[in-house]
């Protein structure tokens, strides 16, 4: 499931389907070794996107 394109703001929030990470519209972007790892990755990506959004508004 290789995807060399960077994530865009419209791709968030990233969601988890088992071991797969998918964009907000359901497109697969990655596969983790376990569902727990997938959840951790999604949480980190979503938190980073949220912080970037807050930084844009606070500037």
C-alpha distance matrix in Angstrom:
0.0 3.8 6.4 9.8 11.9 14.0 14.4 17.5 20.3 19.5 16.1 18.2 18.8 15.5 15.6 14.5 13.9 14.5 12.0 9.5 10.3 10.8 13.0 16.6 16.1 13.4 10.3 7.2 6.7 6.2 7.3 10.9 13.3 15.6 16.2 18.8 16.6 14.2 17.5 18.8 16.0 16.2 20.0 20.0 17.9 20.1 23.2 22.6 22.1 25.3 27.2 26.3 27.6 30.7 31.3 31.3 33.9 36.1 36.5
3.8 0.0 3.8 6.4 9.2 11.5 12.8 16.1 19.3 19.0 15.9 18.2 19.3 16.1 17.0 16.5 16.7 17.4 14.6 12.0 11.9 12.4 13.8 17.6 17.3 15.2 11.8 9.2 7.2 7.1 9.3 12.3 14.9 17.5 18.3 20.4 17.7 15.6 18.8 19.5 16.2 16.7 20.3 19.7 17.4 19.9 22.8 21.5 21.1 24.6 26.2 24.9 26.4 29.7 29.8 29.7 32.6 34.6 34.7
6.4 3.8 0.0 3.8 5.6 8.1 9.5 12.6 15.9 15.8 12.9 15.6 17.1 14.4 16.0 16.3 17.0 18.5 16.0 12.9 11.7 11.4 11.8 15.4 15.2 13.9 10.3 8.7 6.2 7.7 10.9 13.9 17.1 19.3 19.5 21.4 18.6 16.1 18.9 19.4 15.9 15.9 19.3 18.5 15.7 18.0 21.0 19.4 18.5 22.1 23.7 22.1 23.5 26.8 26.9 26.5 29.4 31.6 31.6
9.8 6.4 3.8 0.0 3.8 6.6 9.3 12.3 15.9 16.5 14.1 16.7 18.6 16.3 18.5 19.1 20.3 21.7 19.0 16.1 14.5 14.3 14.2 17.6 17.7 17.0 13.5 12.2 9.2 10.5 13.8 16.3 19.3 21.8 22.2 23.6 20.5 18.4 21.0 20.9 17.1 17.5 20.6 19.1 16.2 18.8 21.3 19.2 18.4 22.2 23.3 21.2 22.9 26.3 25.9 25.4 28.6 30.6 30.1
11.9 9.2 5.6 3.8 0.0 3.8 6.5 8.9 12.6 13.2 11.4 14.2 16.5 14.8 17.4 18.8 20.3 22.3 20.1 16.8 14.5 13.6 12.5 15.5 15.6 15.7 12.4 12.1 9.4 11.7 15.4 17.9 21.3 23.2 23.1 24.3 21.5 19.0 21.0 21.0 17.3 16.9 19.8 18.5 15.1 17.2 19.8 17.6 16.2 19.9 21.1 18.8 20.1 23.6 23.3 22.4 25.5 27.8 27.3
14.0 11.5 8.1 6.6 3.8 0.0 3.8 6.4 9.9 11.4 9.8 12.0 14.2 13.0 16.1 17.9 20.1 22.1 20.0 16.9 14.0 13.3 11.7 14.4 15.5 15.9 13.3 13.0 9.9 12.0 15.7 17.6 21.2 22.8 22.4 23.1 20.2 17.9 19.4 19.0 15.3 14.8 17.3 15.6 12.1 14.2 16.5 14.0 12.6 16.4 17.4 15.0 16.5 20.0 19.5 18.9 22.0 24.1 23.7
14.4 12.8 9.5 9.3 6.5 3.8 0.0 3.8 6.8 8.1 6.2 8.2 10.5 9.6 13.0 15.3 17.7 20.1 18.5 15.3 12.0 10.8 8.6 11.0 12.4 13.2 11.2 11.5 8.8 11.4 15.0 16.9 20.6 21.6 20.6 21.3 18.9 16.1 17.1 17.1 13.6 12.3 14.6 13.5 9.8 11.1 13.8 11.9 9.9 13.5 15.1 13.1 14.1 17.6 17.8 17.2 19.9 22.3 22.4
17.5 16.1 12.6 12.3 8.9 6.4 3.8 0.0 3.8 5.4 5.4 7.5 10.3 10.7 14.2 17.1 19.6 22.4 21.2 18.0 14.5 12.6 9.5 10.6 12.0 13.8 12.4 13.7 11.8 14.7 18.3 20.2 24.0 24.7 23.2 23.9 21.8 18.9 19.3 19.4 16.2 14.4 16.2 15.3 11.5 11.8 14.4 12.5 9.6 12.7 14.5 12.1 12.2 15.9 16.3 15.0 17.5 20.3 20.3
20.3 19.3 15.9 15.9 12.6 9.9 6.8 3.8 0.0 3.8 5.4 5.8 8.5 10.2 13.7 17.1 19.8 22.8 22.1 19.1 15.4 13.5 10.0 9.9 11.9 14.3 13.9 15.5 14.0 16.8 20.1 21.6 25.4 25.5 23.6 23.9 22.2 19.4 19.0 19.2 16.5 14.1 15.2 14.7 11.2 10.2 12.5 11.2 7.6 9.9 12.2 10.0 9.2 12.9 13.9 12.5 14.5 17.5 18.0
19.5 19.0 15.8 16.5 13.2 11.4 8.1 5.4 3.8 0.0 3.8 5.5 8.1 9.8 12.7 16.2 18.4 21.7 21.5 18.2 14.8 12.1 8.3 7.4 8.6 11.6 11.6 14.0 13.4 16.6 19.8 21.8 25.5 25.5 23.4 24.2 22.9 19.6 19.3 20.2 17.7 14.8 16.3 16.6 13.1 11.8 14.8 14.1 10.6 12.4 15.3 13.5 12.2 15.8 17.3 15.7 17.1 20.4 21.2
16.1 15.9 12.9 14.1 11.4 9.8 6.2 5.4 5.4 3.8 0.0 3.8 6.3 6.7 9.6 12.8 15.0 18.2 17.8 14.5 11.0 8.4 4.8 5.3 7.1 9.0 8.7 10.5 9.7 12.8 16.0 18.0 21.7 21.8 19.8 20.8 19.4 16.0 16.1 17.1 14.4 11.7 13.8 14.2 10.7 10.0 13.4 13.0 10.1 12.4 15.3 14.0 13.5 17.0 18.5 17.5 19.3 22.2 23.1
18.2 18.2 15.6 16.7 14.2 12.0 8.2 7.5 5.8 5.5 3.8 0.0 2.9 4.9 8.1 11.7 14.6 17.6 17.5 14.7 11.0 9.1 6.1 5.4 8.7 10.4 11.1 12.3 11.5 13.9 16.5 17.8 21.4 21.0 18.6 19.1 18.0 14.9 14.1 15.0 12.8 9.6 11.0 11.7 8.6 6.8 10.2 10.5 7.6 9.2 12.6 12.0 11.3 14.4 16.4 16.0 17.3 20.0 21.5
18.8 19.3 17.1 18.6 16.5 14.2 10.5 10.3 8.5 8.1 6.3 2.9 0.0 3.8 6.2 9.9 13.0 16.0 16.2 13.8 10.4 8.9 6.7 5.5 9.3 10.4 11.9 12.7 12.3 14.1 16.2 17.0 20.5 19.5 16.9 17.2 16.5 13.4 12.1 13.3 11.7 8.2 9.1 10.7 8.2 5.7 9.2 10.5 8.2 9.1 12.6 13.0 12.2 14.8 17.1 17.2 18.2 20.7 22.5
15.5 16.1 14.4 16.3 14.8 13.0 9.6 10.7 10.2 9.8 6.7 4.9 3.8 0.0 3.8 7.0 10.2 12.9 12.7 10.2 6.6 5.7 4.8 5.7 9.1 8.9 9.7 9.7 9.0 10.4 12.4 13.4 16.9 16.2 13.7 14.4 13.5 10.1 9.6 11.0 9.1 5.6 8.0 9.6 7.1 6.3 10.1 11.1 9.7 11.4 14.5 14.8 14.8 17.5 19.4 19.7 21.2 23.4 25.0
15.6 17.0 16.0 18.5 17.4 16.1 13.0 14.2 13.7 12.7 9.6 8.1 6.2 3.8 0.0 3.8 6.8 9.8 10.4 8.4 5.8 5.3 6.2 6.6 9.3 8.0 9.8 9.4 10.0 10.7 11.6 12.5 15.6 14.3 11.3 12.5 12.4 8.9 8.1 10.7 9.7 6.3 8.7 11.3 9.9 8.9 12.3 14.1 13.1 14.3 17.4 18.2 18.1 20.4 22.6 23.1 24.2 26.5 28.3
14.5 16.5 16.3 19.1 18.8 17.9 15.3 17.1 17.1 16.2 12.8 11.7 9.9 7.0 3.8 0.0 3.8 6.1 6.9 5.7 4.7 6.1 8.8 9.9 11.8 9.5 10.9 9.4 10.2 9.7 9.4 9.9 12.5 10.9 7.8 9.6 10.0 6.4 6.3 9.7 9.2 6.9 9.6 12.3 11.6 11.5 14.5 16.3 16.0 17.3 20.1 21.1 21.4 23.5 25.6 26.4 27.6 29.6 31.5
13.9 16.7 17.0 20.3 20.3 20.1 17.7 19.6 19.8 18.4 15.0 14.6 13.0 10.2 6.8 3.8 0.0 3.8 6.0 5.1 6.4 7.2 10.4 11.5 12.4 9.3 10.8 9.2 11.1 10.6 9.5 10.5 12.5 10.8 8.0 10.9 11.7 8.5 9.1 12.7 12.4 10.6 13.3 16.0 15.2 15.2 18.3 20.0 19.6 20.9 23.8 24.7 24.8 27.1 29.3 29.8 31.1 33.2 35.0
14.5 17.4 18.5 21.7 22.3 22.1 20.1 22.4 22.8 21.7 18.2 17.6 16.0 12.9 9.8 6.1 3.8 0.0 3.8 5.6 8.1 10.2 13.7 15.1 16.1 12.8 13.9 11.5 13.0 11.3 9.0 9.0 10.0 7.8 5.2 8.7 10.0 7.7 8.9 12.3 12.6 11.8 14.2 16.8 16.7 17.1 19.8 21.6 21.7 23.1 25.7 26.8 27.3 29.4 31.4 32.3 33.6 35.5 37.3
12.0 14.6 16.0 19.0 20.1 20.0 18.5 21.2 22.1 21.5 17.8 17.5 16.2 12.7 10.4 6.9 6.0 3.8 0.0 3.8 6.8 9.8 13.5 15.7 16.9 13.6 13.6 10.5 11.1 8.5 5.6 5.3 6.6 5.4 4.4 7.9 7.8 5.6 8.3 11.0 10.6 10.8 13.6 15.4 15.3 16.6 19.1 20.4 20.8 22.7 24.9 25.8 26.8 28.9 30.5 31.5 33.2 35.0 36.5
9.5 12.0 12.9 16.1 16.8 16.9 15.3 18.0 19.1 18.2 14.5 14.7 13.8 10.2 8.4 5.7 5.1 5.6 3.8 0.0 3.8 6.3 10.0 12.6 13.5 10.2 9.9 6.7 7.5 5.8 4.4 6.3 9.1 8.9 7.7 10.7 9.9 6.6 9.2 11.8 10.4 9.8 13.3 14.8 13.8 15.0 18.1 18.9 18.8 21.0 23.4 23.8 24.6 27.2 28.7 29.3 31.1 33.1 34.5
10.3 11.9 11.7 14.5 14.5 14.0 12.0 14.5 15.4 14.8 11.0 11.0 10.4 6.6 5.8 4.7 6.4 8.1 6.8 3.8 0.0 3.8 7.0 9.8 11.4 8.8 8.5 5.9 5.7 5.2 6.0 7.7 11.2 11.0 9.4 11.3 10.1 6.4 8.2 10.4 8.3 6.9 10.6 12.0 10.4 11.5 14.8 15.5 15.1 17.3 19.9 20.1 20.9 23.5 25.0 25.5 27.4 29.4 30.7
10.8 12.4 11.4 14.3 13.6 13.3 10.8 12.6 13.5 12.1 8.4 9.1 8.9 5.7 5.3 6.1 7.2 10.2 9.8 6.3 3.8 0.0 3.8 6.6 7.6 5.2 5.2 4.2 5.4 7.2 9.0 11.3 14.8 14.6 12.6 14.7 13.7 10.0 11.1 13.4 11.2 8.9 12.3 13.8 11.5 11.8 15.5 16.1 14.9 17.0 20.0 19.8 20.0 22.9 24.6 24.6 26.3 28.8 30.0
13.0 13.8 11.8 14.2 12.5 11.7 8.6 9.5 10.0 8.3 4.8 6.1 6.7 4.8 6.2 8.8 10.4 13.7 13.5 10.0 7.0 3.8 0.0 3.8 5.3 5.1 5.2 6.5 6.8 9.7 12.2 14.5 18.1 18.0 15.9 17.5 16.4 12.7 13.2 15.1 12.6 9.8 12.7 13.9 11.0 10.6 14.4 14.8 12.7 14.9 18.0 17.4 17.2 20.4 22.1 21.7 23.3 26.0 27.2
16.6 17.6 15.4 17.6 15.5 14.4 11.0 10.6 9.9 7.4 5.3 5.4 5.5 5.7 6.6 9.9 11.5 15.1 15.7 12.6 9.8 6.6 3.8 0.0 3.8 5.5 7.5 9.7 10.6 13.3 15.5 17.4 20.9 20.2 17.6 19.0 18.5 14.9 14.5 16.5 14.7 11.3 13.4 15.2 12.4 10.9 14.6 15.4 12.9 14.2 17.7 17.4 16.4 19.4 21.6 21.0 22.1 25.0 26.5
16.1 17.3 15.2 17.7 15.6 15.5 12.4 12.0 11.9 8.6 7.1 8.7 9.3 9.1 9.3 11.8 12.4 16.1 16.9 13.5 11.4 7.6 5.3 3.8 0.0 3.8 5.9 9.2 11.1 14.2 16.4 18.9 22.3 21.9 19.4 21.4 20.9 17.1 17.2 19.6 17.6 14.5 17.0 18.6 15.8 14.6 18.3 18.9 16.2 17.8 21.2 20.5 19.4 22.6 24.7 23.7 24.8 27.9 29.2
13.4 15.2 13.9 17.0 15.7 15.9 13.2 13.8 14.3 11.6 9.0 10.4 10.4 8.9 8.0 9.5 9.3 12.8 13.6 10.2 8.8 5.2 5.1 5.5 3.8 0.0 3.8 6.3 9.1 11.7 13.4 16.1 19.2 18.8 16.5 18.9 18.6 14.8 15.4 18.1 16.2 13.4 16.4 18.2 15.7 15.1 18.9 19.7 17.6 19.3 22.7 22.3 21.7 24.7 26.7 26.2 27.4 30.4 31.7
10.3 11.8 10.3 13.5 12.4 13.3 11.2 12.4 13.9 11.6 8.7 11.1 11.9 9.7 9.8 10.9 10.8 13.9 13.6 9.9 8.5 5.2 5.2 7.5 5.9 3.8 0.0 3.8 6.4 9.6 11.9 15.1 18.4 18.7 17.1 19.6 18.5 14.8 16.2 18.5 16.0 13.8 17.2 18.4 15.5 15.7 19.5 19.6 17.6 20.1 23.0 22.2 22.0 25.4 26.9 26.2 28.0 30.8 31.7
7.2 9.2 8.7 12.2 12.1 13.0 11.5 13.7 15.5 14.0 10.5 12.3 12.7 9.7 9.4 9.4 9.2 11.5 10.5 6.7 5.9 4.2 6.5 9.7 9.2 6.3 3.8 0.0 3.8 6.0 8.1 11.5 14.7 15.4 14.3 16.9 15.5 12.0 14.1 16.2 13.7 12.2 15.9 16.9 14.4 15.4 19.0 19.1 17.9 20.5 23.2 22.6 23.0 26.2 27.5 27.2 29.2 31.8 32.7
6.7 7.2 6.2 9.2 9.4 9.9 8.8 11.8 14.0 13.4 9.7 11.5 12.3 9.0 10.0 10.2 11.1 13.0 11.1 7.5 5.7 5.4 6.8 10.6 11.1 9.1 6.4 3.8 0.0 3.8 7.3 10.3 13.9 15.1 14.4 16.4 14.3 11.1 13.5 14.8 11.6 10.8 14.5 14.7 12.0 13.8 17.1 16.6 15.7 18.7 21.0 20.2 21.1 24.3 25.2 25.1 27.5 29.7 30.4
6.2 7.1 7.7 10.5 11.7 12.0 11.4 14.7 16.8 16.6 12.8 13.9 14.1 10.4 10.7 9.7 10.6 11.3 8.5 5.8 5.2 7.2 9.7 13.3 14.2 11.7 9.6 6.0 3.8 0.0 3.8 6.7 10.2 11.8 11.8 13.8 11.4 8.7 11.8 12.8 9.9 10.1 13.9 13.9 12.1 14.4 17.4 17.0 17.0 19.9 21.8 21.5 22.9 25.7 26.5 26.9 29.3 31.3 32.0
7.3 9.3 10.9 13.8 15.4 15.7 15.0 18.3 20.1 19.8 16.0 16.5 16.2 12.4 11.6 9.4 9.5 9.0 5.6 4.4 6.0 9.0 12.2 15.5 16.4 13.4 11.9 8.1 7.3 3.8 0.0 3.8 6.8 8.5 9.1 11.5 9.4 7.2 10.9 12.2 10.1 11.0 14.5 15.0 14.0 16.2 19.0 19.1 19.5 22.1 24.0 24.1 25.6 28.1 29.1 29.9 32.1 33.9 34.8
10.9 12.3 13.9 16.3 17.9 17.6 16.9 20.2 21.6 21.8 18.0 17.8 17.0 13.4 12.5 9.9 10.5 9.0 5.3 6.3 7.7 11.3 14.5 17.4 18.9 16.1 15.1 11.5 10.3 6.7 3.8 0.0 3.8 5.5 6.9 8.6 6.1 5.2 9.0 9.8 8.5 10.3 13.2 13.6 13.7 16.0 18.1 18.6 19.6 22.0 23.6 24.2 25.9 28.0 29.0 30.2 32.3 33.8 34.9
13.3 14.9 17.1 19.3 21.3 21.2 20.6 24.0 25.4 25.5 21.7 21.4 20.5 16.9 15.6 12.5 12.5 10.0 6.6 9.1 11.2 14.8 18.1 20.9 22.3 19.2 18.4 14.7 13.9 10.2 6.8 3.8 0.0 3.8 7.1 8.5 6.7 7.6 10.9 11.5 11.2 13.4 15.8 16.3 16.9 19.2 21.0 21.6 23.0 25.2 26.6 27.4 29.2 31.2 32.1 33.6 35.7 36.9 38.1
15.6 17.5 19.3 21.8 23.2 22.8 21.6 24.7 25.5 25.5 21.8 21.0 19.5 16.2 14.3 10.9 10.8 7.8 5.4 8.9 11.0 14.6 18.0 20.2 21.9 18.8 18.7 15.4 15.1 11.8 8.5 5.5 3.8 0.0 3.8 5.4 5.3 6.3 8.8 10.0 10.8 12.4 14.4 15.6 16.7 18.4 20.1 21.4 22.7 24.4 26.0 27.3 28.8 30.5 31.8 33.4 35.2 36.4 37.9
16.2 18.3 19.5 22.2 23.1 22.4 20.6 23.2 23.6 23.4 19.8 18.6 16.9 13.7 11.3 7.8 8.0 5.2 4.4 7.7 9.4 12.6 15.9 17.6 19.4 16.5 17.1 14.3 14.4 11.8 9.1 6.9 7.1 3.8 0.0 3.8 5.5 4.9 6.2 8.7 9.9 10.4 12.2 14.3 15.3 16.2 18.1 19.9 20.9 22.2 24.2 25.7 26.8 28.4 30.2 31.6 33.1 34.4 36.3
18.8 20.4 21.4 23.6 24.3 23.1 21.3 23.9 23.9 24.2 20.8 19.1 17.2 14.4 12.5 9.6 10.9 8.7 7.9 10.7 11.3 14.7 17.5 19.0 21.4 18.9 19.6 16.9 16.4 13.8 11.5 8.6 8.5 5.4 3.8 0.0 3.8 5.4 5.1 6.3 8.7 9.9 10.6 12.5 14.4 15.4 16.5 18.5 20.1 21.0 22.6 24.5 25.8 27.0 28.7 30.6 31.9 32.9 34.8
16.6 17.7 18.6 20.5 21.5 20.2 18.9 21.8 22.2 22.9 19.4 18.0 16.5 13.5 12.4 10.0 11.7 10.0 7.8 9.9 10.1 13.7 16.4 18.5 20.9 18.6 18.5 15.5 14.3 11.4 9.4 6.1 6.7 5.3 5.5 3.8 0.0 3.8 5.4 5.0 6.2 8.6 9.8 10.6 12.3 14.2 15.3 16.5 18.4 19.9 21.1 22.6 24.4 25.8 27.0 28.9 30.6 31.5 33.1
14.2 15.6 16.1 18.4 19.0 17.9 16.1 18.9 19.4 19.6 16.0 14.9 13.4 10.1 8.9 6.4 8.5 7.7 5.6 6.6 6.4 10.0 12.7 14.9 17.1 14.8 14.8 12.0 11.1 8.7 7.2 5.2 7.6 6.3 4.9 5.4 3.8 0.0 3.8 5.5 5.2 6.1 8.5 10.0 10.6 12.1 14.1 15.4 16.5 18.2 20.0 21.2 22.5 24.3 25.8 27.2 28.9 30.3 31.9
17.5 18.8 18.9 21.0 21.0 19.4 17.1 19.3 19.0 19.3 16.1 14.1 12.1 9.6 8.1 6.3 9.1 8.9 8.3 9.2 8.2 11.1 13.2 14.5 17.2 15.4 16.2 14.1 13.5 11.8 10.9 9.0 10.9 8.8 6.2 5.1 5.4 3.8 0.0 3.8 5.5 5.1 6.1 8.6 9.9 10.5 12.0 14.2 15.3 16.2 18.2 19.9 21.0 22.4 24.2 25.9 27.1 28.4 30.3
18.8 19.5 19.4 20.9 21.0 19.0 17.1 19.4 19.2 20.2 17.1 15.0 13.3 11.0 10.7 9.7 12.7 12.3 11.0 11.8 10.4 13.4 15.1 16.5 19.6 18.1 18.5 16.2 14.8 12.8 12.2 9.8 11.5 10.0 8.7 6.3 5.0 5.5 3.8 0.0 3.8 5.5 5.1 6.2 8.7 10.0 10.5 12.3 14.3 15.3 16.5 18.4 20.0 21.1 22.5 24.6 26.1 26.9 28.7
16.0 16.2 15.9 17.1 17.3 15.3 13.6 16.2 16.5 17.7 14.4 12.8 11.7 9.1 9.7 9.2 12.4 12.6 10.6 10.4 8.3 11.2 12.6 14.7 17.6 16.2 16.0 13.7 11.6 9.9 10.1 8.5 11.2 10.8 9.9 8.7 6.2 5.2 5.5 3.8 0.0 3.8 5.5 5.2 6.1 8.5 9.9 10.6 12.3 14.2 15.4 16.6 18.4 20.1 21.1 22.8 24.7 25.8 27.2
16.2 16.7 15.9 17.5 16.9 14.8 12.3 14.4 14.1 14.8 11.7 9.6 8.2 5.6 6.3 6.9 10.6 11.8 10.8 9.8 6.9 8.9 9.8 11.3 14.5 13.4 13.8 12.2 10.8 10.1 11.0 10.3 13.4 12.4 10.4 9.9 8.6 6.1 5.1 5.5 3.8 0.0 3.8 5.4 5.1 6.0 8.4 9.8 10.5 12.1 14.2 15.3 16.4 18.3 19.9 21.2 22.8 24.3 26.0
20.0 20.3 19.3 20.6 19.8 17.3 14.6 16.2 15.2 16.3 13.8 11.0 9.1 8.0 8.7 9.6 13.3 14.2 13.6 13.3 10.6 12.3 12.7 13.4 17.0 16.4 17.2 15.9 14.5 13.9 14.5 13.2 15.8 14.4 12.2 10.6 9.8 8.5 6.1 5.1 5.5 3.8 0.0 3.8 5.6 5.2 6.0 8.5 9.9 10.4 12.2 14.2 15.3 16.4 18.2 20.1 21.3 22.4 24.4
20.0 19.7 18.5 19.1 18.5 15.6 13.5 15.3 14.7 16.6 14.2 11.7 10.7 9.6 11.3 12.3 16.0 16.8 15.4 14.8 12.0 13.8 13.9 15.2 18.6 18.2 18.4 16.9 14.7 13.9 15.0 13.6 16.3 15.6 14.3 12.5 10.6 10.0 8.6 6.2 5.2 5.4 3.8 0.0 3.8 5.5 5.1 6.1 8.6 9.8 10.6 12.3 14.2 15.3 16.4 18.5 20.2 21.0 22.6
17.9 17.4 15.7 16.2 15.1 12.1 9.8 11.5 11.2 13.1 10.7 8.6 8.2 7.1 9.9 11.6 15.2 16.7 15.3 13.8 10.4 11.5 11.0 12.4 15.8 15.7 15.5 14.4 12.0 12.1 14.0 13.7 16.9 16.7 15.3 14.4 12.3 10.6 9.9 8.7 6.1 5.1 5.6 3.8 0.0 3.8 5.5 5.2 6.2 8.6 10.0 10.6 12.4 14.4 15.4 16.8 18.8 20.1 21.4
20.1 19.9 18.0 18.8 17.2 14.2 11.1 11.8 10.2 11.8 10.0 6.8 5.7 6.3 8.9 11.5 15.2 17.1 16.6 15.0 11.5 11.8 10.6 10.9 14.6 15.1 15.7 15.4 13.8 14.4 16.2 16.0 19.2 18.4 16.2 15.4 14.2 12.1 10.5 10.0 8.5 6.0 5.2 5.5 3.8 0.0 3.8 5.4 5.1 6.1 8.7 9.9 10.6 12.4 14.2 15.5 16.9 18.4 20.3
23.2 22.8 21.0 21.3 19.8 16.5 13.8 14.4 12.5 14.8 13.4 10.2 9.2 10.1 12.3 14.5 18.3 19.8 19.1 18.1 14.8 15.5 14.4 14.6 18.3 18.9 19.5 19.0 17.1 17.4 19.0 18.1 21.0 20.1 18.1 16.5 15.3 14.1 12.0 10.5 9.9 8.4 6.0 5.1 5.5 3.8 0.0 3.8 5.4 5.0 6.2 8.6 9.8 10.6 12.3 14.4 15.6 16.4 18.4
22.6 21.5 19.4 19.2 17.6 14.0 11.9 12.5 11.2 14.1 13.0 10.5 10.5 11.1 14.1 16.3 20.0 21.6 20.4 18.9 15.5 16.1 14.8 15.4 18.9 19.7 19.6 19.1 16.6 17.0 19.1 18.6 21.6 21.4 19.9 18.5 16.5 15.4 14.2 12.3 10.6 9.8 8.5 6.1 5.2 5.4 3.8 0.0 3.8 5.4 5.2 6.2 8.6 9.9 10.5 12.5 14.5 15.3 16.6
22.1 21.1 18.5 18.4 16.2 12.6 9.9 9.6 7.6 10.6 10.1 7.6 8.2 9.7 13.1 16.0 19.6 21.7 20.8 18.8 15.1 14.9 12.7 12.9 16.2 17.6 17.6 17.9 15.7 17.0 19.5 19.6 23.0 22.7 20.9 20.1 18.4 16.5 15.3 14.3 12.3 10.5 9.9 8.6 6.2 5.1 5.4 3.8 0.0 3.8 5.5 5.1 6.2 8.7 9.9 10.8 12.7 14.4 15.7
25.3 24.6 22.1 22.2 19.9 16.4 13.5 12.7 9.9 12.4 12.4 9.2 9.1 11.4 14.3 17.3 20.9 23.1 22.7 21.0 17.3 17.0 14.9 14.2 17.8 19.3 20.1 20.5 18.7 19.9 22.1 22.0 25.2 24.4 22.2 21.0 19.9 18.2 16.2 15.3 14.2 12.1 10.4 9.8 8.6 6.1 5.0 5.4 3.8 0.0 3.8 5.5 5.1 6.3 8.7 10.0 10.9 12.4 14.5
27.2 26.2 23.7 23.3 21.1 17.4 15.1 14.5 12.2 15.3 15.3 12.6 12.6 14.5 17.4 20.1 23.8 25.7 24.9 23.4 19.9 20.0 18.0 17.7 21.2 22.7 23.0 23.2 21.0 21.8 24.0 23.6 26.6 26.0 24.2 22.6 21.1 20.0 18.2 16.5 15.4 14.2 12.2 10.6 10.0 8.7 6.2 5.2 5.5 3.8 0.0 3.8 5.3 5.0 6.1 8.7 10.0 10.4 12.3
26.3 24.9 22.1 21.2 18.8 15.0 13.1 12.1 10.0 13.5 14.0 12.0 13.0 14.8 18.2 21.1 24.7 26.8 25.8 23.8 20.1 19.8 17.4 17.4 20.5 22.3 22.2 22.6 20.2 21.5 24.1 24.2 27.4 27.3 25.7 24.5 22.6 21.2 19.9 18.4 16.6 15.3 14.2 12.3 10.6 9.9 8.6 6.2 5.1 5.5 3.8 0.0 3.8 5.4 5.0 6.3 8.9 9.9 10.8
27.6 26.4 23.5 22.9 20.1 16.5 14.1 12.2 9.2 12.2 13.5 11.3 12.2 14.8 18.1 21.4 24.8 27.3 26.8 24.6 20.9 20.0 17.2 16.4 19.4 21.7 22.0 23.0 21.1 22.9 25.6 25.9 29.2 28.8 26.8 25.8 24.4 22.5 21.0 20.0 18.4 16.4 15.3 14.2 12.4 10.6 9.8 8.6 6.2 5.1 5.3 3.8 0.0 3.8 5.4 5.2 6.5 8.8 10.3
30.7 29.7 26.8 26.3 23.6 20.0 17.6 15.9 12.9 15.8 17.0 14.4 14.8 17.5 20.4 23.5 27.1 29.4 28.9 27.2 23.5 22.9 20.4 19.4 22.6 24.7 25.4 26.2 24.3 25.7 28.1 28.0 31.2 30.5 28.4 27.0 25.8 24.3 22.4 21.1 20.1 18.3 16.4 15.3 14.4 12.4 10.6 9.9 8.7 6.3 5.0 5.4 3.8 0.0 3.8 5.4 5.2 6.1 8.7
31.3 29.8 26.9 25.9 23.3 19.5 17.8 16.3 13.9 17.3 18.5 16.4 17.1 19.4 22.6 25.6 29.3 31.4 30.5 28.7 25.0 24.6 22.1 21.6 24.7 26.7 26.9 27.5 25.2 26.5 29.1 29.0 32.1 31.8 30.2 28.7 27.0 25.8 24.2 22.5 21.1 19.9 18.2 16.4 15.4 14.2 12.3 10.5 9.9 8.7 6.1 5.0 5.4 3.8 0.0 3.8 5.5 5.1 6.2
31.3 29.7 26.5 25.4 22.4 18.9 17.2 15.0 12.5 15.7 17.5 16.0 17.2 19.7 23.1 26.4 29.8 32.3 31.5 29.3 25.5 24.6 21.7 21.0 23.7 26.2 26.2 27.2 25.1 26.9 29.9 30.2 33.6 33.4 31.6 30.6 28.9 27.2 25.9 24.6 22.8 21.2 20.1 18.5 16.8 15.5 14.4 12.5 10.8 10.0 8.7 6.3 5.2 5.4 3.8 0.0 3.8 5.6 5.6
33.9 32.6 29.4 28.6 25.5 22.0 19.9 17.5 14.5 17.1 19.3 17.3 18.2 21.2 24.2 27.6 31.1 33.6 33.2 31.1 27.4 26.3 23.3 22.1 24.8 27.4 28.0 29.2 27.5 29.3 32.1 32.3 35.7 35.2 33.1 31.9 30.6 28.9 27.1 26.1 24.7 22.8 21.3 20.2 18.8 16.9 15.6 14.5 12.7 10.9 10.0 8.9 6.5 5.2 5.5 3.8 0.0 3.8 5.6
36.1 34.6 31.6 30.6 27.8 24.1 22.3 20.3 17.5 20.4 22.2 20.0 20.7 23.4 26.5 29.6 33.2 35.5 35.0 33.1 29.4 28.8 26.0 25.0 27.9 30.4 30.8 31.8 29.7 31.3 33.9 33.8 36.9 36.4 34.4 32.9 31.5 30.3 28.4 26.9 25.8 24.3 22.4 21.0 20.1 18.4 16.4 15.3 14.4 12.4 10.4 9.9 8.8 6.1 5.1 5.6 3.8 0.0 3.8
36.5 34.7 31.6 30.1 27.3 23.7 22.4 20.3 18.0 21.2 23.1 21.5 22.5 25.0 28.3 31.5 35.0 37.3 36.5 34.5 30.7 30.0 27.2 26.5 29.2 31.7 31.7 32.7 30.4 32.0 34.8 34.9 38.1 37.9 36.3 34.8 33.1 31.9 30.3 28.7 27.2 26.0 24.4 22.6 21.4 20.3 18.4 16.6 15.7 14.5 12.3 10.8 10.3 8.7 6.2 5.6 5.6 3.8 0.0
